[in-house]
Amino acid sequence: MVTKLCRQAGVPHDTTRDVKVIPSFSTNIRRVEAEFTQEEVDRRRAALTDTSPEVNINSLPAEPARITQAVILKMGQLAYYADVRATQLKRSIPRMIDSAILAALTPLKDSVDDLATRVTTCDIRHRETSEVSTLKIKVANLRKDVDYLKATDFTSVMRDADDEDAPKTSGIPPANTGDMQGDGITYS
């Protein structure tokens, strides 16, 4: 999970600094810490001692950082804040899409309204001509198109398209930290 978070944040991944965590059957943190310290002492005793004056840095064992309750708590908080941020981002994306669509349709609506005004003016001046009739039909069709585009829920269309392109999962539900709350609204 930490590797995935590093990748998403664009932080370079350093495998030499990774700590391998072996799950223990015990839930007592003091017992786990005692086992970890005892294993560390045994590992140091088993290491060969070299008394030569030259020191090869690559041959020295790298000591992993101790995993404490504080580190475990920080990892949990990081996962929680990542989930909260992802939820906030998921909520803001549909609004961004809607505002982009509205920004694209506004000039089109303005040009249709301008064209309708010109047709009305022309109709008043020249009565009914074939050119005016053609323009009226075009205006009516353009208004229908604009109304259809406004009524279309592009967010659900995009979501459906993303769902079709998304790879199938193994059936394991994504991990979450429970109900997410924000803006006075609870999301399950």
Short mmCIF file of the C-alpha atoms (twelve columns), coordinates in Angstrom:
data_MODEL
# 
_entry.id   MODEL 
# 
loop_
_atom_site.group_PDB 
_atom_site.id 
_atom_site.type_symbol 
_atom_site.label_atom_id 
_atom_site.label_alt_id 
_atom_site.label_comp_id 
_atom_site.label_asym_id 
_atom_site.label_seq_id 
_atom_site.Cartn_x 
_atom_site.Cartn_y 
_atom_site.Cartn_z 
_atom_site.pdbx_PDB_model_num 
ATOM 1   C CA . MET A 1   0.000   0.000   0.000   1 
ATOM 2   C CA . VAL A 2   2.854   2.372   0.806   1 
ATOM 3   C CA . THR A 3   4.444   1.535   -2.547  1 
ATOM 4   C CA . LYS A 4   1.154   2.325   -4.297  1 
ATOM 5   C CA . LEU A 5   0.813   5.638   -2.419  1 
ATOM 6   C CA . CYS A 6   4.412   6.565   -3.305  1 
ATOM 7   C CA . ARG A 7   3.721   5.778   -6.949  1 
ATOM 8   C CA . GLN A 8   0.523   7.907   -6.961  1 
ATOM 9   C CA . ALA A 9   2.299   10.814  -5.249  1 
ATOM 10  C CA . GLY A 10  5.221   10.622  -7.673  1 
ATOM 11  C CA . VAL A 11  7.733   9.925   -4.895  1 
ATOM 12  C CA . PRO A 12  10.705  7.806   -6.011  1 
ATOM 13  C CA . HIS A 13  10.583  4.300   -4.554  1 
ATOM 14  C CA . ASP A 14  13.761  3.157   -2.780  1 
ATOM 15  C CA . THR A 15  13.745  -0.617  -2.275  1 
ATOM 16  C CA . THR A 16  16.904  -0.525  -0.145  1 
ATOM 17  C CA . ARG A 17  15.064  1.401   2.570   1 
ATOM 18  C CA . ASP A 18  11.982  -0.849  2.584   1 
ATOM 19  C CA . VAL A 19  11.263  -2.742  5.769   1 
ATOM 20  C CA . LYS A 20  9.841   -6.220  5.440   1 
ATOM 21  C CA . VAL A 21  7.058   -6.677  7.967   1 
ATOM 22  C CA . ILE A 22  6.308   -10.254 8.944   1 
ATOM 23  C CA . PRO A 23  2.827   -10.572 10.422  1 
ATOM 24  C CA . SER A 24  2.692   -12.067 13.875  1 
ATOM 25  C CA . PHE A 25  -0.112  -14.050 15.394  1 
ATOM 26  C CA . SER A 26  0.077   -11.956 18.541  1 
ATOM 27  C CA . THR A 27  -1.974  -8.797  18.971  1 
ATOM 28  C CA . ASN A 28  0.002   -7.696  22.016  1 
ATOM 29  C CA . ILE A 29  2.283   -4.937  20.699  1 
ATOM 30  C CA . ARG A 30  4.735   -5.237  23.584  1 
ATOM 31  C CA . ARG A 31  5.213   -8.939  22.839  1 
ATOM 32  C CA . VAL A 32  5.738   -8.187  19.136  1 
ATOM 33  C CA . GLU A 33  8.304   -5.499  20.008  1 
ATOM 34  C CA . ALA A 34  10.074  -7.903  22.366  1 
ATOM 35  C CA . GLU A 35  10.215  -10.585 19.642  1 
ATOM 36  C CA . PHE A 36  11.542  -8.005  17.167  1 
ATOM 37  C CA . THR A 37  14.261  -6.853  19.587  1 
ATOM 38  C CA . GLN A 38  15.251  -10.425 20.408  1 
ATOM 39  C CA . GLU A 39  15.521  -11.295 16.703  1 
ATOM 40  C CA . GLU A 40  17.651  -8.197  16.172  1 
ATOM 41  C CA . VAL A 41  20.003  -9.199  19.011  1 
ATOM 42  C CA . ASP A 42  20.279  -12.755 17.656  1 
ATOM 43  C CA . ARG A 43  21.046  -11.431 14.171  1 
ATOM 44  C CA . ARG A 44  23.825  -9.193  15.497  1 
ATOM 45  C CA . ARG A 45  25.385  -12.060 17.448  1 
ATOM 46  C CA . ALA A 46  25.336  -14.295 14.387  1 
ATOM 47  C CA . ALA A 47  27.079  -11.695 12.216  1 
ATOM 48  C CA . LEU A 48  30.751  -12.386 11.602  1 
ATOM 49  C CA . THR A 49  33.116  -9.904  13.163  1 
ATOM 50  C CA . ASP A 50  35.935  -8.656  10.993  1 
ATOM 51  C CA . THR A 51  38.885  -6.992  12.704  1 
ATOM 52  C CA . SER A 52  40.608  -5.719  9.578   1 
ATOM 53  C CA . PRO A 53  41.261  -1.940  9.435   1 
ATOM 54  C CA . GLU A 54  39.527  -1.657  6.041   1 
ATOM 55  C CA . VAL A 55  35.769  -1.328  6.183   1 
ATOM 56  C CA . ASN A 56  33.613  -2.333  3.240   1 
ATOM 57  C CA . ILE A 57  30.411  -0.310  3.614   1 
ATOM 58  C CA . ASN A 58  28.486  -2.654  1.311   1 
ATOM 59  C CA . SER A 59  29.158  -5.628  3.591   1 
ATOM 60  C CA . LEU A 60  27.667  -3.924  6.651   1 
ATOM 61  C CA . PRO A 61  24.097  -5.006  7.380   1 
ATOM 62  C CA . ALA A 62  21.586  -2.216  6.969   1 
ATOM 63  C CA . GLU A 63  19.479  -1.874  10.091  1 
ATOM 64  C CA . PRO A 64  15.822  -1.329  9.324   1 
ATOM 65  C CA . ALA A 65  13.954  1.328   11.236  1 
ATOM 66  C CA . ARG A 66  12.046  0.055   14.242  1 
ATOM 67  C CA . ILE A 67  8.366   -0.370  13.715  1 
ATOM 68  C CA . THR A 68  6.619   1.247   16.636  1 
ATOM 69  C CA . GLN A 69  3.044   2.055   17.494  1 
ATOM 70  C CA . ALA A 70  3.674   5.614   16.341  1 
ATOM 71  C CA . VAL A 71  4.802   4.417   12.894  1 
ATOM 72  C CA . ILE A 72  1.789   2.116   12.609  1 
ATOM 73  C CA . LEU A 73  -0.496  4.983   13.657  1 
ATOM 74  C CA . LYS A 74  1.100   7.320   11.071  1 
ATOM 75  C CA . MET A 75  0.613   4.688   8.346   1 
ATOM 76  C CA . GLY A 76  -3.060  4.375   9.304   1 
ATOM 77  C CA . GLN A 77  -3.509  8.146   9.279   1 
ATOM 78  C CA . LEU A 78  -1.823  8.392   5.875   1 
ATOM 79  C CA . ALA A 79  -4.167  5.741   4.470   1 
ATOM 80  C CA . TYR A 80  -7.180  7.523   5.996   1 
ATOM 81  C CA . TYR A 81  -6.210  10.924  4.575   1 
ATOM 82  C CA . ALA A 82  -5.552  9.339   1.164   1 
ATOM 83  C CA . ASP A 83  -9.066  7.834   1.248   1 
ATOM 84  C CA . VAL A 84  -10.586 11.185  2.266   1 
ATOM 85  C CA . ARG A 85  -8.739  13.018  -0.526  1 
ATOM 86  C CA . ALA A 86  -9.788  10.399  -3.089  1 
ATOM 87  C CA . THR A 87  -13.419 10.782  -1.992  1 
ATOM 88  C CA . GLN A 88  -13.226 14.570  -2.267  1 
ATOM 89  C CA . LEU A 89  -11.699 14.261  -5.715  1 
ATOM 90  C CA . LYS A 90  -14.416 11.848  -6.849  1 
ATOM 91  C CA . ARG A 91  -17.056 14.342  -5.710  1 
ATOM 92  C CA . SER A 92  -15.460 17.319  -7.469  1 
ATOM 93  C CA . ILE A 93  -14.860 15.662  -10.870 1 
ATOM 94  C CA . PRO A 94  -18.551 15.644  -11.954 1 
ATOM 95  C CA . ARG A 95  -18.824 19.357  -11.093 1 
ATOM 96  C CA . MET A 96  -15.720 20.106  -13.161 1 
ATOM 97  C CA . ILE A 97  -17.156 18.152  -16.109 1 
ATOM 98  C CA . ASP A 98  -20.499 19.960  -15.853 1 
ATOM 99  C CA . SER A 99  -18.849 23.391  -15.728 1 
ATOM 100 C CA . ALA A 100 -16.693 22.554  -18.775 1 
ATOM 101 C CA . ILE A 101 -19.770 21.428  -20.710 1 
ATOM 102 C CA . LEU A 102 -21.679 24.557  -19.699 1 
ATOM 103 C CA . ALA A 103 -18.746 26.737  -20.762 1 
ATOM 104 C CA . ALA A 104 -18.695 25.003  -24.159 1 
ATOM 105 C CA . LEU A 105 -22.473 25.252  -24.690 1 
ATOM 106 C CA . THR A 106 -22.914 28.896  -23.657 1 
ATOM 107 C CA . PRO A 107 -21.395 30.388  -26.864 1 
ATOM 108 C CA . LEU A 108 -23.475 27.965  -28.931 1 
ATOM 109 C CA . LYS A 109 -26.650 29.054  -27.129 1 
ATOM 110 C CA . ASP A 110 -25.733 32.715  -27.652 1 
ATOM 111 C CA . SER A 111 -25.230 32.200  -31.385 1 
ATOM 112 C CA . VAL A 112 -28.561 30.353  -31.652 1 
ATOM 113 C CA . ASP A 113 -30.315 33.189  -29.808 1 
ATOM 114 C CA . ASP A 114 -28.671 35.742  -32.105 1 
ATOM 115 C CA . LEU A 115 -29.755 33.767  -35.151 1 
ATOM 116 C CA . ALA A 116 -33.318 33.572  -33.795 1 
ATOM 117 C CA . THR A 117 -33.360 37.341  -33.314 1 
ATOM 118 C CA . ARG A 118 -32.189 37.868  -36.891 1 
ATOM 119 C CA . VAL A 119 -34.869 35.526  -38.207 1 
ATOM 120 C CA . THR A 120 -37.566 37.333  -36.242 1 
ATOM 121 C CA . THR A 121 -36.364 40.701  -37.529 1 
ATOM 122 C CA . CYS A 122 -36.209 39.436  -41.090 1 
ATOM 123 C CA . ASP A 123 -39.657 37.888  -40.781 1 
ATOM 124 C CA . ILE A 124 -41.170 41.139  -39.566 1 
ATOM 125 C CA . ARG A 125 -39.602 43.128  -42.425 1 
ATOM 126 C CA . HIS A 126 -40.142 40.779  -45.347 1 
ATOM 127 C CA . ARG A 127 -43.024 38.585  -44.428 1 
ATOM 128 C CA . GLU A 128 -42.630 34.884  -45.063 1 
ATOM 129 C CA . THR A 129 -40.008 33.927  -47.670 1 
ATOM 130 C CA . SER A 130 -38.344 30.643  -48.407 1 
ATOM 131 C CA . GLU A 131 -35.072 31.880  -46.891 1 
ATOM 132 C CA . VAL A 132 -36.828 32.822  -43.674 1 
ATOM 133 C CA . SER A 133 -38.560 29.450  -43.562 1 
ATOM 134 C CA . THR A 134 -35.227 27.681  -43.989 1 
ATOM 135 C CA . LEU A 135 -33.664 29.776  -41.231 1 
ATOM 136 C CA . LYS A 136 -36.596 29.064  -38.912 1 
ATOM 137 C CA . ILE A 137 -36.170 25.335  -39.439 1 
ATOM 138 C CA . LYS A 138 -32.421 25.601  -38.762 1 
ATOM 139 C CA . VAL A 139 -33.039 27.617  -35.604 1 
ATOM 140 C CA . ALA A 140 -35.620 25.116  -34.384 1 
ATOM 141 C CA . ASN A 141 -33.213 22.220  -35.014 1 
ATOM 142 C CA . LEU A 142 -30.350 24.017  -33.272 1 
ATOM 143 C CA . ARG A 143 -32.554 24.754  -30.255 1 
ATOM 144 C CA . LYS A 144 -33.521 21.080  -30.071 1 
ATOM 145 C CA . ASP A 145 -29.828 20.106  -30.185 1 
ATOM 146 C CA . VAL A 146 -28.920 22.578  -27.443 1 
ATOM 147 C CA . ASP A 147 -31.838 21.440  -25.272 1 
ATOM 148 C CA . TYR A 148 -30.843 17.800  -25.785 1 
ATOM 149 C CA . LEU A 149 -27.214 18.502  -24.877 1 
ATOM 150 C CA . LYS A 150 -28.268 20.435  -21.768 1 
ATOM 151 C CA . ALA A 151 -30.554 17.598  -20.676 1 
ATOM 152 C CA . THR A 152 -27.902 14.921  -21.190 1 
ATOM 153 C CA . ASP A 153 -26.238 13.796  -17.977 1 
ATOM 154 C CA . PHE A 154 -22.660 13.682  -19.243 1 
ATOM 155 C CA . THR A 155 -21.374 12.555  -15.863 1 
ATOM 156 C CA . SER A 156 -23.284 9.271   -16.058 1 
ATOM 157 C CA . VAL A 157 -22.306 8.856   -19.717 1 
ATOM 158 C CA . MET A 158 -18.635 9.293   -18.811 1 
ATOM 159 C CA . ARG A 159 -19.008 6.970   -15.799 1 
ATOM 160 C CA . ASP A 160 -20.636 4.288   -17.979 1 
ATOM 161 C CA . ALA A 161 -17.867 4.640   -20.561 1 
ATOM 162 C CA . ASP A 162 -15.227 4.349   -17.833 1 
ATOM 163 C CA . ASP A 163 -16.964 1.266   -16.395 1 
ATOM 164 C CA . GLU A 164 -16.873 -0.453  -19.783 1 
ATOM 165 C CA . ASP A 165 -13.150 0.281   -20.190 1 
ATOM 166 C CA . ALA A 166 -12.210 -0.604  -16.611 1 
ATOM 167 C CA . PRO A 167 -10.440 -3.932  -16.045 1 
ATOM 168 C CA . LYS A 168 -12.410 -6.559  -14.177 1 
ATOM 169 C CA . THR A 169 -11.453 -6.917  -10.509 1 
ATOM 170 C CA . SER A 170 -10.949 -10.135 -8.628  1 
ATOM 171 C CA . GLY A 171 -14.162 -9.604  -6.689  1 
ATOM 172 C CA . ILE A 172 -12.370 -8.266  -3.629  1 
ATOM 173 C CA . PRO A 173 -14.015 -5.052  -2.451  1 
ATOM 174 C CA . PRO A 174 -11.690 -2.039  -2.085  1 
ATOM 175 C CA . ALA A 175 -10.435 -1.300  1.404   1 
ATOM 176 C CA . ASN A 176 -11.920 1.681   3.157   1 
ATOM 177 C CA . THR A 177 -11.856 3.141   6.609   1 
ATOM 178 C CA . GLY A 178 -15.591 3.300   7.079   1 
ATOM 179 C CA . ASP A 179 -18.098 6.018   6.400   1 
ATOM 180 C CA . MET A 180 -16.630 9.176   4.950   1 
ATOM 181 C CA . GLN A 181 -18.047 12.429  6.292   1 
ATOM 182 C CA . GLY A 182 -17.731 15.894  4.869   1 
ATOM 183 C CA . ASP A 183 -19.852 18.976  4.368   1 
ATOM 184 C CA . GLY A 184 -22.384 17.587  6.859   1 
ATOM 185 C CA . ILE A 185 -23.236 14.671  4.540   1 
ATOM 186 C CA . THR A 186 -22.446 11.028  5.323   1 
ATOM 187 C CA . TYR A 187 -21.476 8.745   2.444   1 
ATOM 188 C CA . SER A 188 -21.391 4.991   2.908   1 
# 
